[in-house]
Amino acid sequence: MPEPAGEEAADGDPLAGGRHFEPDLRRMTRINLRPIASPMPLGFYAVAIASVIVGCFQLGVFEENAHRAVGLAILPAFVLQLVVSWFALGARDVVAATLMACFSGLWLASGLNLVLDPPGGTRVLGVLNAMFALFALLMASVAGRKRALWLVLCTAVPRFAVAALANLTGASSLATLSGALGLLLAAVALYTAFALMLEDMHGRQILPIGRIGPAHHALEGALSVQLRDLERQAGVRRTL
């Protein structure tokens, strides 16, 4: 009795007709991981510092003509959070990477707008802030398992929504409220950054962050839990 075509193709010419049965490559595959320090404390500290500067400007702590100085002061946050996003992508944390990259772009656009003071820039910033508030709302809907990150996002939504209304309407009362919410956002981001830094230094939770589900297992779980389904992660699988 003749052998099936698939077995002929497997034993003979790989270009021959029929199905080609490849061997199980999992035993021959090795995935190298590069441990990195958590970049998130740096990212949240940058959010806090930039939010304090902008919030103080909106609350009238600085002179009215200090907008260029404020713009220059928040521009470094663009660089810092872009670096954080790069390392978060390398750590396969898409939520953190996306959040930090978008914050980076926001600080760049806001800083350049304040420094250059182009015509119509205030209303353009209003639309930008409105879209960022919507982005933060969408991010909060998927970040519930990281309660500290979720709380930062929930604080960012009203802050940037009110900032958008202040930019679009020119109401000074809304600008003042936006500044106060900016200081609240800075306080939440500072706590999150400090808690994450302590956690990374001690290898365990010191201040409550509210990790649940996979976020909790990321710190408390064994190595086998961390490597589960690694072959399906972006950068390992063939296509995104």
Accessible surface in RSA format (square Angstrom, percent):
REM  Atomic radii and reference values for relative SASA: ProtOr
REM  Chains: A
REM  Algorithm: Lee & Richards
REM  Probe-radius: 1.40
REM  Slices: 20
REM RES _ NUM      All-atoms   Total-Side   Main-Chain    Non-polar    All polar
REM                ABS   REL    ABS   REL    ABS   REL    ABS   REL    ABS   REL
RES MET A   1   227.59 117.9 145.82  96.5  81.77 194.7 113.96  96.9 113.63 150.5
RES PRO A   2   122.03  88.9  98.79  90.1  23.24  84.5 110.38  91.1  11.66  72.4
RES GLU A   3   107.28  61.6  94.18  71.2  13.10  31.2  34.09  65.9  73.19  59.8
RES PRO A   4    80.48  58.7  68.72  62.6  11.76  42.7  80.47  66.4   0.01   0.1
RES ALA A   5    59.69  54.9  49.59  76.5  10.10  23.0  51.10  72.0   8.58  22.7
RES GLY A   6    11.00  13.6   0.00   N/A  11.00  13.6   5.49  15.1   5.51  12.3
RES GLU A   7    86.24  49.5  84.12  63.6   2.12   5.1  28.20  54.5  58.04  47.4
RES GLU A   8    95.69  54.9  86.73  65.6   8.97  21.3  32.51  62.9  63.18  51.6
RES ALA A   9     1.05   1.0   0.42   0.7   0.63   1.4   0.42   0.6   0.63   1.7
RES ALA A  10    41.00  37.7  16.50  25.5  24.49  55.7  16.68  23.5  24.32  64.4
RES ASP A  11   123.88  86.8  87.39  87.0  36.49  86.3  34.84  82.0  89.05  88.8
RES GLY A  12    46.77  57.7   0.00   N/A  46.77  57.7  32.81  90.0  13.96  31.3
RES ASP A  13    83.51  58.5  70.15  69.8  13.36  31.6  32.46  76.4  51.06  50.9
RES PRO A  14    90.99  66.3  75.55  68.9  15.44  56.1  75.78  62.6  15.21  94.5
RES LEU A  15   162.38  90.4 131.12  93.8  31.26  78.6 135.37  95.1  27.01  72.7
RES ALA A  16    48.40  44.5  28.95  44.7  19.45  44.2  39.08  55.0   9.32  24.7
RES GLY A  17    60.04  74.0   0.00   N/A  60.04  74.0  42.66 117.1  17.38  38.9
RES GLY A  18    53.77  66.3   0.00   N/A  53.77  66.3  21.01  57.7  32.75  73.4
RES ARG A  19   172.71  72.5 164.79  84.0   7.93  18.9  71.81  98.1 100.91  61.2
RES HIS A  20    90.04  49.2  63.98  44.5  26.06  66.7  48.00  49.5  42.04  48.9
RES PHE A  21   107.39  53.7  93.28  57.8  14.11  36.7  96.42  58.5  10.98  31.4
RES GLU A  22   121.96  70.0  93.99  71.1  27.97  66.6  26.70  51.6  95.26  77.8
RES PRO A  23    95.78  69.8  78.42  71.5  17.36  63.1  90.80  75.0   4.98  30.9
RES ASP A  24    81.81  57.3  56.89  56.6  24.92  58.9  42.38  99.7  39.44  39.3
RES LEU A  25    87.35  48.6  83.46  59.7   3.89   9.8  83.55  58.7   3.80  10.2
RES ARG A  26   194.22  81.5 177.93  90.7  16.29  38.8  81.22 111.0 112.99  68.5
RES ARG A  27   228.68  96.0 190.23  97.0  38.45  91.5  71.96  98.3 156.72  95.0
RES MET A  28   145.27  75.2 106.71  70.6  38.56  91.8 101.20  86.0  44.06  58.4
RES THR A  29    84.68  60.2  59.36  60.2  25.32  60.3  48.46  65.1  36.22  54.8
RES ARG A  30   208.02  87.3 177.38  90.4  30.64  73.0  57.98  79.2 150.04  90.9
RES ILE A  31    65.93  37.5  39.56  29.5  26.36  63.5  42.64  30.7  23.29  63.2
RES ASN A  32   131.20  90.5 101.89  98.5  29.31  70.6  34.91  84.0  96.29  93.1
RES LEU A  33    83.97  46.8  57.35  41.0  26.63  66.9  59.55  41.8  24.42  65.7
RES ARG A  34   171.49  72.0 147.71  75.3  23.78  56.6  73.10  99.9  98.39  59.6
RES PRO A  35   128.08  93.3  98.56  89.8  29.52 107.3 110.30  91.1  17.78 110.5
RES ILE A  36    58.43  33.2  24.34  18.1  34.09  82.2  33.10  23.8  25.33  68.7
RES ALA A  37    81.16  74.6  58.52  90.3  22.64  51.5  65.42  92.1  15.74  41.7
RES SER A  38    48.43  40.9  28.45  38.0  19.98  46.0  24.82  52.8  23.62  33.1
RES PRO A  39    20.98  15.3  13.98  12.7   7.00  25.5  20.98  17.3   0.00   0.0
RES MET A  40    23.64  12.2  23.64  15.6   0.00   0.0  23.26  19.8   0.38   0.5
RES PRO A  41     9.03   6.6   9.03   8.2   0.00   0.0   9.03   7.5   0.00   0.0
RES LEU A  42    74.47  41.5  69.84  50.0   4.62  11.6  72.56  51.0   1.90   5.1
RES GLY A  43     0.00   0.0   0.00   N/A   0.00   0.0   0.00   0.0   0.00   0.0
RES PHE A  44     2.47   1.2   2.47   1.5   0.00   0.0   2.47   1.5   0.00   0.0
RES TYR A  45    57.58  26.9  57.58  32.8   0.00   0.0  45.12  33.9  12.46  15.4
RES ALA A  46     3.94   3.6   0.05   0.1   3.90   8.9   3.30   4.6   0.65   1.7
RES VAL A  47     0.06   0.0   0.06   0.1   0.00   0.0   0.06   0.1   0.00   0.0
RES ALA A  48     0.91   0.8   0.91   1.4   0.00   0.0   0.91   1.3   0.00   0.0
RES ILE A  49   104.67  59.6 102.54  76.4   2.13   5.1 104.59  75.3   0.09   0.2
RES ALA A  50     1.83   1.7   0.60   0.9   1.23   2.8   1.63   2.3   0.20   0.5
RES SER A  51     0.00   0.0   0.00   0.0   0.00   0.0   0.00   0.0   0.00   0.0
RES VAL A  52    56.70  37.3  56.70  51.3   0.00   0.0  56.70  49.3   0.00   0.0
RES ILE A  53    35.99  20.5  35.10  26.1   0.89   2.2  35.99  25.9   0.00   0.0
RES VAL A  54    19.31  12.7  19.31  17.5   0.00   0.0  19.31  16.8   0.00   0.0
RES GLY A  55     0.00   0.0   0.00   N/A   0.00   0.0   0.00   0.0   0.00   0.0
RES CYS A  56    23.71  17.9  23.71  26.4   0.00   0.0   0.00   0.0  23.71  25.6
RES PHE A  57    49.06  24.5  39.91  24.7   9.15  23.8  39.91  24.2   9.15  26.2
RES GLN A  58    42.56  23.8  25.90  18.9  16.66  39.7  15.11  32.2  27.45  20.8
RES LEU A  59    64.46  35.9  34.77  24.9  29.69  74.6  36.45  25.6  28.01  75.4
RES GLY A  60    55.81  68.8   0.00   N/A  55.81  68.8  29.58  81.2  26.23  58.7
RES VAL A  61   100.63  66.2  67.49  61.1  33.14  79.8  75.05  65.2  25.58  69.4
RES PHE A  62    74.40  37.2  63.34  39.2  11.06  28.8  66.01  40.0   8.40  24.0
RES GLU A  63   124.41  71.4 114.19  86.4  10.22  24.3  58.78 113.7  65.63  53.6
RES GLU A  64   168.08  96.5 146.72 111.0  21.36  50.9  66.04 127.7 102.04  83.3
RES ASN A  65   122.06  84.2 102.53  99.1  19.53  47.0  36.80  88.6  85.26  82.4
RES ALA A  66    15.11  13.9  10.14  15.7   4.97  11.3  15.11  21.3   0.00   0.0
RES HIS A  67    36.24  19.8  36.24  25.2   0.00   0.0  19.08  19.7  17.15  20.0
RES ARG A  68   123.65  51.9 123.65  63.0   0.00   0.0  45.14  61.7  78.51  47.6
RES ALA A  69    62.54  57.5  52.36  80.8  10.18  23.2  56.29  79.3   6.26  16.6
RES VAL A  70     4.30   2.8   3.32   3.0   0.98   2.4   4.17   3.6   0.13   0.3
RES GLY A  71     0.00   0.0   0.00   N/A   0.00   0.0   0.00   0.0   0.00   0.0
RES LEU A  72   108.10  60.2  98.56  70.5   9.54  24.0  98.74  69.3   9.36  25.2
RES ALA A  73    48.03  44.2  25.34  39.1  22.69  51.6  36.11  50.9  11.92  31.6
RES ILE A  74     0.75   0.4   0.02   0.0   0.73   1.8   0.75   0.5   0.00   0.0
RES LEU A  75    38.21  21.3  37.07  26.5   1.15   2.9  37.31  26.2   0.91   2.4
RES PRO A  76    72.90  53.1  67.68  61.7   5.22  19.0  72.50  59.9   0.39   2.5
RES ALA A  77     8.66   8.0   5.42   8.4   3.24   7.4   6.45   9.1   2.21   5.9
RES PHE A  78    49.29  24.7  49.29  30.5   0.00   0.0  49.29  29.9   0.00   0.0
RES VAL A  79    81.77  53.8  81.50  73.8   0.27   0.6  81.77  71.0   0.00   0.0
RES LEU A  80    71.23  39.7  71.23  51.0   0.00   0.0  71.23  50.0   0.00   0.0
RES GLN A  81     0.00   0.0   0.00   0.0   0.00   0.0   0.00   0.0   0.00   0.0
RES LEU A  82    89.62  49.9  88.76  63.5   0.85   2.1  88.76  62.3   0.85   2.3
RES VAL A  83    66.26  43.6  63.46  57.4   2.81   6.8  66.26  57.6   0.00   0.0
RES VAL A  84     0.19   0.1   0.09   0.1   0.10   0.2   0.19   0.2   0.00   0.0
RES SER A  85     5.23   4.4   5.23   7.0   0.00   0.0   0.78   1.7   4.45   6.2
RES TRP A  86   179.02  71.8 173.98  84.2   5.04  11.8 152.82  81.5  26.19  42.5
RES PHE A  87    73.88  37.0  72.94  45.2   0.94   2.5  73.88  44.8   0.00   0.0
RES ALA A  88     2.75   2.5   1.48   2.3   1.27   2.9   2.75   3.9   0.00   0.0
RES LEU A  89   104.22  58.0  89.57  64.1  14.65  36.8  90.32  63.4  13.90  37.4
RES GLY A  90    50.58  62.4   0.00   N/A  50.58  62.4  26.31  72.2  24.26  54.3
RES ALA A  91    45.75  42.1  23.97  37.0  21.78  49.5  30.68  43.2  15.07  39.9
RES ARG A  92   100.66  42.3  68.07  34.7  32.59  77.6  28.61  39.1  72.05  43.7
RES ASP A  93    38.39  26.9  33.02  32.9   5.37  12.7  16.97  39.9  21.42  21.4
RES VAL A  94   103.98  68.4 101.29  91.7   2.69   6.5 102.64  89.2   1.34   3.6
RES VAL A  95    32.24  21.2  30.43  27.6   1.81   4.4  32.22  28.0   0.02   0.1
RES ALA A  96     2.00   1.8   2.00   3.1   0.00   0.0   2.00   2.8   0.00   0.0
RES ALA A  97     2.16   2.0   1.57   2.4   0.59   1.4   1.67   2.3   0.49   1.3
RES THR A  98    51.23  36.4  45.58  46.2   5.65  13.5  36.79  49.4  14.43  21.8
RES LEU A  99     0.06   0.0   0.06   0.0   0.00   0.0   0.06   0.0   0.00   0.0
RES MET A 100     0.00   0.0   0.00   0.0   0.00   0.0   0.00   0.0   0.00   0.0
RES ALA A 101    40.32  37.1  31.67  48.9   8.65  19.7  32.20  45.4   8.11  21.5
RES CYS A 102    49.11  37.1  39.16  43.7   9.94  23.4  10.58  26.8  38.52  41.5
RES PHE A 103     0.40   0.2   0.40   0.2   0.00   0.0   0.40   0.2   0.00   0.0
RES SER A 104     0.93   0.8   0.93   1.2   0.00   0.0   0.11   0.2   0.82   1.2
RES GLY A 105    35.35  43.6   0.00   N/A  35.35  43.6  30.66  84.1   4.70  10.5
RES LEU A 106     5.13   2.9   1.65   1.2   3.48   8.8   3.33   2.3   1.81   4.9
RES TRP A 107     4.48   1.8   4.48   2.2   0.00   0.0   4.48   2.4   0.00   0.0
RES LEU A 108    57.51  32.0  57.51  41.1   0.00   0.0  57.51  40.4   0.00   0.0
RES ALA A 109    40.03  36.8  29.96  46.2  10.07  22.9  36.73  51.7   3.29   8.7
RES SER A 110    14.96  12.6  14.96  20.0   0.00   0.0   8.32  17.7   6.65   9.3
RES GLY A 111     0.00   0.0   0.00   N/A   0.00   0.0   0.00   0.0   0.00   0.0
RES LEU A 112    77.35  43.1  76.78  54.9   0.57   1.4  77.22  54.2   0.13   0.3
RES ASN A 113    25.01  17.2  19.75  19.1   5.26  12.7   5.99  14.4  19.02  18.4
RES LEU A 114    32.66  18.2  30.80  22.0   1.85   4.7  32.66  22.9   0.00   0.0
RES VAL A 115    30.56  20.1  27.56  25.0   2.99   7.2  27.56  24.0   2.99   8.1
RES LEU A 116   122.80  68.4 101.64  72.7  21.16  53.2 104.51  73.4  18.29  49.2
RES ASP A 117    85.03  59.6  68.92  68.6  16.11  38.1   3.38   7.9  81.65  81.4
RES PRO A 118    54.82  40.0  45.43  41.4   9.39  34.1  49.64  41.0   5.18  32.2
RES PRO A 119   139.23 101.5 106.94  97.5  32.29 117.4 119.38  98.6  19.85 123.4
RES GLY A 120    49.37  60.9   0.00   N/A  49.37  60.9  34.02  93.4  15.34  34.4
RES GLY A 121     4.82   5.9   0.00   N/A   4.82   5.9   3.38   9.3   1.44   3.2
RES THR A 122    78.71  56.0  75.52  76.6   3.20   7.6  38.97  52.3  39.74  60.1
RES ARG A 123   143.38  60.2 142.89  72.8   0.49   1.2  56.21  76.8  87.17  52.8
RES VAL A 124    97.72  64.3  94.66  85.7   3.07   7.4  97.12  84.4   0.60   1.6
RES LEU A 125    19.96  11.1  19.96  14.3   0.00   0.0  19.96  14.0   0.00   0.0
RES GLY A 126     0.00   0.0   0.00   N/A   0.00   0.0   0.00   0.0   0.00   0.0
RES VAL A 127    86.12  56.7  85.26  77.2   0.86   2.1  86.12  74.8   0.00   0.0
RES LEU A 128    56.57  31.5  52.74  37.7   3.83   9.6  55.63  39.1   0.94   2.5
RES ASN A 129    13.76   9.5  13.76  13.3   0.00   0.0   0.00   0.0  13.76  13.3
RES ALA A 130    42.05  38.7  34.03  52.5   8.02  18.3  35.91  50.6   6.14  16.3
RES MET A 131   108.54  56.2 106.28  70.3   2.26   5.4  77.17  65.6  31.37  41.6
RES PHE A 132    11.59   5.8   8.32   5.2   3.27   8.5  11.12   6.7   0.47   1.3
RES ALA A 133     8.29   7.6   7.50  11.6   0.79   1.8   7.86  11.1   0.44   1.2
RES LEU A 134    85.34  47.5  80.60  57.7   4.74  11.9  84.53  59.4   0.82   2.2
RES PHE A 135    39.37  19.7  36.35  22.5   3.02   7.9  39.37  23.9   0.00   0.0
RES ALA A 136     0.06   0.1   0.06   0.1   0.00   0.0   0.06   0.1   0.00   0.0
RES LEU A 137    98.30  54.7  97.52  69.8   0.78   2.0  97.52  68.5   0.78   2.1
RES LEU A 138   108.97  60.7 106.30  76.1   2.67   6.7 106.68  74.9   2.29   6.2
RES MET A 139    17.80   9.2  16.95  11.2   0.84   2.0   1.64   1.4  16.15  21.4
RES ALA A 140     8.89   8.2   6.37   9.8   2.51   5.7   6.57   9.3   2.31   6.1
RES SER A 141    88.20  74.5  46.63  62.2  41.57  95.8  50.54 107.6  37.66  52.8
RES VAL A 142   101.94  67.1  71.71  64.9  30.23  72.8  79.10  68.7  22.84  62.0
RES ALA A 143     3.79   3.5   0.01   0.0   3.79   8.6   3.79   5.3   0.00   0.0
RES GLY A 144    29.42  36.3   0.00   N/A  29.42  36.3  25.82  70.9   3.60   8.1
RES ARG A 145   141.80  59.5 140.95  71.9   0.85   2.0  37.28  50.9 104.52  63.3
RES LYS A 146    60.36  29.4  60.02  36.8   0.35   0.8  48.03  43.2  12.34  13.1
RES ARG A 147   110.15  46.2 108.38  55.2   1.77   4.2  21.09  28.8  89.06  54.0
RES ALA A 148    10.76   9.9   5.21   8.0   5.55  12.6  10.76  15.1   0.00   0.0
RES LEU A 149     9.31   5.2   8.25   5.9   1.07   2.7   8.25   5.8   1.07   2.9
RES TRP A 150    97.54  39.1  97.54  47.2   0.00   0.0  83.48  44.5  14.06  22.8
RES LEU A 151    87.27  48.6  87.27  62.4   0.00   0.0  87.27  61.3   0.00   0.0
RES VAL A 152     0.04   0.0   0.04   0.0   0.00   0.0   0.04   0.0   0.00   0.0
RES LEU A 153     0.37   0.2   0.37   0.3   0.00   0.0   0.37   0.3   0.00   0.0
RES CYS A 154    44.71  33.8  33.04  36.9  11.67  27.4  20.51  52.0  24.20  26.1
RES THR A 155    12.45   8.9   7.76   7.9   4.69  11.2   5.74   7.7   6.71  10.1
RES ALA A 156     0.19   0.2   0.19   0.3   0.00   0.0   0.19   0.3   0.00   0.0
RES VAL A 157    31.50  20.7  31.50  28.5   0.00   0.0  31.50  27.4   0.00   0.0
RES PRO A 158    53.49  39.0  49.23  44.9   4.26  15.5  53.49  44.2   0.00   0.0
RES ARG A 159     6.08   2.6   6.08   3.1   0.00   0.0   0.00   0.0   6.08   3.7
RES PHE A 160     3.95   2.0   3.95   2.4   0.00   0.0   3.95   2.4   0.00   0.0
RES ALA A 161    37.96  34.9  34.81  53.7   3.14   7.2  36.77  51.8   1.18   3.1
RES VAL A 162    20.26  13.3  20.26  18.3   0.00   0.0  20.26  17.6   0.00   0.0
RES ALA A 163     2.14   2.0   1.97   3.0   0.18   0.4   2.01   2.8   0.13   0.3
RES ALA A 164     3.67   3.4   3.67   5.7   0.00   0.0   3.67   5.2   0.00   0.0
RES LEU A 165    91.34  50.9  91.34  65.3   0.00   0.0  91.34  64.1   0.00   0.0
RES ALA A 166     8.76   8.1   3.43   5.3   5.34  12.1   3.59   5.1   5.18  13.7
RES ASN A 167    31.70  21.9  26.83  25.9   4.87  11.7   0.47   1.1  31.23  30.2
RES LEU A 168    57.20  31.9  45.16  32.3  12.03  30.2  45.16  31.7  12.03  32.4
RES THR A 169    89.08  63.4  51.72  52.4  37.36  89.0  59.03  79.3  30.05  45.4
RES GLY A 170    62.77  77.4   0.00   N/A  62.77  77.4  33.04  90.7  29.73  66.6
RES ALA A 171    36.37  33.4  25.24  39.0  11.12  25.3  35.40  49.8   0.97   2.6
RES SER A 172    89.82  75.9  79.58 106.2  10.24  23.6  49.70 105.8  40.11  56.2
RES SER A 173    80.93  68.4  68.32  91.2  12.61  29.0  54.14 115.3  26.79  37.5
RES LEU A 174    46.81  26.1  46.71  33.4   0.10   0.2  46.81  32.9   0.00   0.0
RES ALA A 175    28.11  25.8  28.11  43.4   0.00   0.0  28.11  39.6   0.00   0.0
RES THR A 176    68.76  48.9  68.76  69.7   0.00   0.0  47.69  64.1  21.07  31.9
RES LEU A 177    86.07  47.9  82.27  58.9   3.80   9.5  85.74  60.2   0.33   0.9
RES SER A 178     0.00   0.0   0.00   0.0   0.00   0.0   0.00   0.0   0.00   0.0
RES GLY A 179     0.00   0.0   0.00   N/A   0.00   0.0   0.00   0.0   0.00   0.0
RES ALA A 180    48.65  44.7  40.08  61.8   8.58  19.5  42.28  59.5   6.37  16.9
RES LEU A 181    31.20  17.4  31.20  22.3   0.00   0.0  31.20  21.9   0.00   0.0
RES GLY A 182     0.00   0.0   0.00   N/A   0.00   0.0   0.00   0.0   0.00   0.0
RES LEU A 183    64.77  36.1  59.19  42.3   5.58  14.0  59.57  41.8   5.21  14.0
RES LEU A 184    94.67  52.7  89.07  63.7   5.60  14.1  93.51  65.7   1.15   3.1
RES LEU A 185     0.00   0.0   0.00   0.0   0.00   0.0   0.00   0.0   0.00   0.0
RES ALA A 186     2.16   2.0   2.16   3.3   0.00   0.0   2.16   3.0   0.00   0.0
RES ALA A 187    54.97  50.5  45.43  70.1   9.55  21.7  49.72  70.0   5.26  13.9
RES VAL A 188    21.76  14.3  18.07  16.4   3.69   8.9  21.76  18.9   0.00   0.0
RES ALA A 189     0.00   0.0   0.00   0.0   0.00   0.0   0.00   0.0   0.00   0.0
RES LEU A 190    77.87  43.4  76.64  54.8   1.23   3.1  76.67  53.8   1.20   3.2
RES TYR A 191    91.70  42.8  85.49  48.6   6.21  16.2  85.89  64.5   5.81   7.2
RES THR A 192     2.42   1.7   2.29   2.3   0.13   0.3   0.89   1.2   1.53   2.3
RES ALA A 193     0.00   0.0   0.00   0.0   0.00   0.0   0.00   0.0   0.00   0.0
RES PHE A 194    97.81  48.9  97.81  60.6   0.00   0.0  97.81  59.3   0.00   0.0
RES ALA A 195     0.29   0.3   0.04   0.1   0.25   0.6   0.04   0.1   0.25   0.7
RES LEU A 196    22.79  12.7  20.90  14.9   1.90   4.8  20.90  14.7   1.90   5.1
RES MET A 197    73.11  37.9  72.35  47.9   0.77   1.8  46.86  39.8  26.26  34.8
RES LEU A 198    31.21  17.4  31.21  22.3   0.00   0.0  31.21  21.9   0.00   0.0
RES GLU A 199     7.94   4.6   7.68   5.8   0.26   0.6   1.55   3.0   6.39   5.2
RES ASP A 200    81.10  56.8  56.67  56.4  24.42  57.8  11.55  27.2  69.55  69.4
RES MET A 201   139.63  72.3  99.70  66.0  39.93  95.1  94.86  80.6  44.77  59.3
RES HIS A 202   100.84  55.1  72.79  50.6  28.05  71.8  50.80  52.4  50.05  58.2
RES GLY A 203    53.57  66.1   0.00   N/A  53.57  66.1  30.28  83.1  23.28  52.1
RES ARG A 204   140.20  58.9 139.98  71.4   0.22   0.5  51.10  69.8  89.10  54.0
RES GLN A 205    75.04  42.0  58.81  43.0  16.24  38.7  12.18  25.9  62.86  47.7
RES ILE A 206    66.01  37.6  38.56  28.7  27.45  66.2  40.84  29.4  25.17  68.3
RES LEU A 207    50.75  28.3  50.26  36.0   0.49   1.2  50.26  35.3   0.49   1.3
RES PRO A 208    92.84  67.7  87.21  79.5   5.63  20.5  87.72  72.4   5.12  31.8
RES ILE A 209    13.43   7.6   5.93   4.4   7.50  18.1   9.99   7.2   3.44   9.3
RES GLY A 210    33.47  41.3   0.00   N/A  33.47  41.3  31.13  85.4   2.34   5.2
RES ARG A 211    54.86  23.0  40.92  20.9  13.94  33.2   6.76   9.2  48.10  29.2
RES ILE A 212    74.37  42.3  71.68  53.4   2.69   6.5  74.37  53.6   0.00   0.0
RES GLY A 213    33.27  41.0   0.00   N/A  33.27  41.0  23.15  63.5  10.12  22.7
RES PRO A 214    76.20  55.5  68.38  62.3   7.81  28.4  71.30  58.9   4.90  30.5
RES ALA A 215     6.89   6.3   1.31   2.0   5.58  12.7   5.82   8.2   1.07   2.8
RES HIS A 216    77.04  42.1  77.04  53.6   0.00   0.0  44.37  45.7  32.68  38.0
RES HIS A 217    88.37  48.3  88.37  61.4   0.00   0.0  54.59  56.3  33.78  39.3
RES ALA A 218    57.27  52.7  34.78  53.7  22.49  51.2  35.40  49.9  21.88  57.9
RES LEU A 219    55.95  31.2  32.65  23.4  23.30  58.6  33.99  23.9  21.96  59.1
RES GLU A 220    98.95  56.8  68.44  51.8  30.50  72.6  19.32  37.4  79.63  65.0
RES GLY A 221    27.17  33.5   0.00   N/A  27.17  33.5  10.51  28.9  16.66  37.3
RES ALA A 222    63.47  58.4  48.34  74.6  15.13  34.4  58.57  82.5   4.90  13.0
RES LEU A 223   125.37  69.8 114.68  82.0  10.69  26.9 117.28  82.4   8.09  21.8
RES SER A 224    82.60  69.8  66.81  89.2  15.79  36.4  54.08 115.2  28.53  40.0
RES VAL A 225    46.88  30.9  38.24  34.6   8.65  20.8  38.24  33.2   8.65  23.5
RES GLN A 226    70.17  39.2  54.18  39.6  15.98  38.1  28.75  61.2  41.42  31.4
RES LEU A 227    66.97  37.3  57.52  41.2   9.45  23.7  57.87  40.6   9.09  24.5
RES ARG A 228   156.71  65.8 138.26  70.5  18.45  43.9  55.80  76.3 100.91  61.2
RES ASP A 229    71.24  49.9  65.25  64.9   5.99  14.2  12.12  28.5  59.12  59.0
RES LEU A 230    14.41   8.0  13.91  10.0   0.50   1.3  14.41  10.1   0.00   0.0
RES GLU A 231    95.69  54.9  88.57  67.0   7.12  17.0  49.07  94.9  46.62  38.1
RES ARG A 232   147.06  61.7 139.98  71.4   7.09  16.9  60.53  82.7  86.54  52.4
RES GLN A 233    62.42  34.9  60.68  44.3   1.74   4.1   2.51   5.3  59.91  45.4
RES ALA A 234    47.91  44.0  37.11  57.3  10.80  24.6  37.38  52.6  10.53  27.9
RES GLY A 235    75.84  93.5   0.00   N/A  75.84  93.5  40.29 110.6  35.55  79.6
RES VAL A 236    61.10  40.2  31.28  28.3  29.82  71.9  35.42  30.8  25.68  69.7
RES ARG A 237    99.19  41.6  81.90  41.7  17.29  41.2  41.55  56.8  57.64  34.9
RES ARG A 238   243.06 102.1 199.72 101.8  43.34 103.2  85.59 117.0 157.47  95.4
RES THR A 239   103.85  73.9  96.63  98.0   7.22  17.2  73.79  99.1  30.06  45.4
RES LEU A 240   165.82  92.3 114.81  82.1  51.02 128.2 131.99  92.7  33.83  91.0
END  Absolute sums over single chains surface
CHAIN  1 A    14444.8      11715.3       2729.4       9505.0       4939.7
END  Absolute sums over all chains
TOTAL         14444.8      11715.3       2729.4       9505.0       4939.7
